[in-house]
C-alpha cells in the first residue's frame, strides 16, 4: 500500500521534530484551479499544526524554514503550499481563563 502525501508529511514531521501534537489536513479541494492544483487532482495544499519542543527559542521564520527543509522531497514531487501553525509546547498551552 502506498502512503498518501498527508501520511508521508506526518511521518516526516514526526521523525524530524518528535512532536507532542501534529495535525495534517489536505486542503487541496479548496484550491482547485489554483497554481499547483490546476486540474484538481489534489495532494498539493496542506494545513499543518505542529507542537514540538524543537521550536523552543526559534522565531517564526526559522521554524518555517526548518519544516520546509524537512519536507523538501515533498515539494520536489508536487507539494505546492503549506499553511503552518508551529508552536512550542509552552506556546500551545491555553492562556488566561477564570481568575487569570
C-alpha positions as CSV (number, residue, x, y, z in Angstrom):
1,X,0.0,0.0,0.0
2,X,1.4,3.4,-1.0
3,X,1.2,6.2,1.7
4,X,-0.7,9.3,0.9
5,X,1.2,12.6,0.8
6,X,-0.5,13.5,4.1
7,X,0.8,10.3,5.7
8,X,4.3,11.0,4.4
9,X,4.2,14.5,5.7
10,X,3.1,13.3,9.1
11,X,5.8,10.6,9.2
12,X,8.5,13.1,8.2
13,X,7.4,15.7,10.7
14,X,7.2,13.0,13.5
15,X,10.7,11.8,12.6
16,X,12.3,15.2,12.4
17,X,10.6,17.1,15.2
18,X,9.3,14.5,17.7
19,X,6.1,16.5,18.2
20,X,3.7,16.3,21.1
21,X,0.9,17.1,18.6
22,X,0.7,17.1,14.9
23,X,-2.2,17.6,12.5
24,X,-2.0,17.4,8.7
25,X,-5.1,18.5,6.7
26,X,-5.3,18.2,2.9
27,X,-6.9,21.4,1.8
28,X,-6.3,20.8,-1.9
29,X,-10.1,20.7,-2.6
30,X,-10.3,24.3,-1.6
31,X,-7.6,25.2,-4.2
32,X,-8.9,23.5,-7.4
33,X,-7.8,25.6,-10.4
34,X,-5.2,27.5,-8.4
35,X,-1.5,27.3,-9.0
36,X,-0.2,23.9,-8.1
37,X,-3.6,22.3,-8.4
38,X,-5.0,23.4,-11.8
39,X,-6.7,20.1,-12.6
40,X,-8.0,19.4,-9.1
41,X,-6.1,16.1,-8.6
42,X,-5.2,17.1,-5.0
43,X,-2.4,16.4,-2.6
44,X,-0.9,19.8,-3.2
45,X,-2.1,22.2,-0.5
46,X,-2.0,21.3,3.2
47,X,-2.5,22.9,6.6
48,X,-0.1,21.7,9.3
49,X,-0.3,22.3,13.0
50,X,2.9,21.1,14.8
51,X,3.7,21.4,18.5
52,X,7.3,20.4,19.3
53,X,9.9,21.3,21.9
54,X,12.3,21.7,18.9
55,X,10.7,25.1,18.3
56,X,11.5,26.5,21.7
57,X,13.7,29.6,21.3
58,X,13.1,29.7,17.5
59,X,11.4,32.6,15.7
60,X,8.6,32.1,13.2
61,X,10.8,32.2,10.1
62,X,13.3,29.7,11.5
63,X,10.5,27.3,12.4
64,X,9.0,27.6,8.9
65,X,12.4,27.1,7.2
66,X,13.0,24.0,9.3
67,X,9.7,22.5,8.3
68,X,10.2,23.4,4.6
69,X,13.7,21.8,4.7
70,X,12.3,18.6,6.3
71,X,9.6,18.4,3.5
72,X,11.9,19.3,0.6
73,X,11.3,16.0,-1.1
74,X,7.6,16.5,-1.0
75,X,7.9,20.0,-2.5
76,X,10.1,18.4,-5.3
77,X,7.3,15.9,-6.1
78,X,4.2,18.1,-6.2
79,X,3.6,19.7,-2.8
80,X,2.7,23.3,-3.6
81,X,1.6,25.1,-0.4
82,X,1.6,24.7,3.3
83,X,-0.3,26.7,5.9
84,X,1.8,26.3,9.1
85,X,1.0,26.7,12.7
86,X,4.2,25.9,14.6
87,X,4.3,26.1,18.3
88,X,6.5,25.0,21.3
89,X,4.6,23.1,24.0
90,X,4.6,26.1,26.2
91,X,3.0,28.3,23.5
92,X,0.3,25.6,22.9
93,X,-0.9,25.8,26.5
94,X,-4.2,27.6,26.9
95,X,-3.7,31.1,28.3
96,X,-5.9,33.0,30.7
97,X,-9.0,31.6,32.0
98,X,-11.1,32.3,35.0
99,X,-9.2,34.4,37.5
100,X,-6.1,34.8,35.3
